[in-house]
Amino acid sequence: MSIESLLARHEVKKAVTRTKMSKFEFFFVITAVIFASAGQLLLKKGAELLSFKSAIDLLQNFYLWAGLSLYVMATGLWVLALRNTPLSRVYPFTLLIYILVIAGSTLILGEKLSFNYFVGMGLVLAGLVMIVKFS
């Protein structure tokens, strides 16, 4: 095995095992979280408008298409973030999707949530902070 191939293998291993995200990767993750959350809210709104009277209703449902489009963009950004960052560092940020969707369902969709939901959201957020800050 040549020295060049050993160095190349070391560089690949180093890139995969690093523990910090770059600013770009962090931007990709946060943007993906926002897009996925907004996509979920749009899918809910689109689902409420479905009548199933004809296939044209489905094809003309702006909210469904917008939600699906945001999901596709979120997935692309997620893949960019995963390119050089360990999944164990990126994946905890999906917890933010739960928080944003619950907040959006209350603020945008007008859903009523109990106090326990908000306590749970606080615990999830505290868990995320612990994972990101102390690992």
Residue pairs with C-beta under 8 A, 6 or more apart in sequence:
15 84
16 84
16 86
17 86
18 84
18 85
18 86
19 86
19 89
19 135
20 89
21 29
21 81
21 85
21 89
21 90
22 84
22 85
25 80
25 81
25 83
25 84
25 85
25 90
26 81
28 77
28 78
28 80
28 81
29 77
29 78
29 81
29 90
29 93
30 93
30 96
31 74
31 77
32 73
32 74
32 75
32 77
32 78
32 81
33 74
33 93
33 94
33 96
33 97
33 100
34 100
35 70
35 71
35 73
35 74
35 77
36 70
36 71
36 74
36 97
37 96
37 97
37 100
37 101
37 104
38 67
38 70
38 104
39 66
39 67
39 68
39 69
39 70
39 71
39 74
40 67
40 97
40 101
40 104
41 67
41 101
41 104
41 105
41 108
41 109
42 63
42 64
42 66
42 67
42 70
43 63
43 64
43 67
43 68
44 105
44 109
45 63
45 67
45 109
46 61
46 62
46 63
46 64
46 65
46 66
46 67
47 64
49 61
49 63
50 57
50 58
50 61
50 64
51 57
52 58
58 64
78 90
81 90
82 90
92 128
92 131
92 132
93 128
93 132
95 124
95 125
95 127
95 128
96 128
98 121
98 124
99 121
99 124
99 125
102 113
102 117
102 121
103 121
105 111
105 113
106 112
106 113
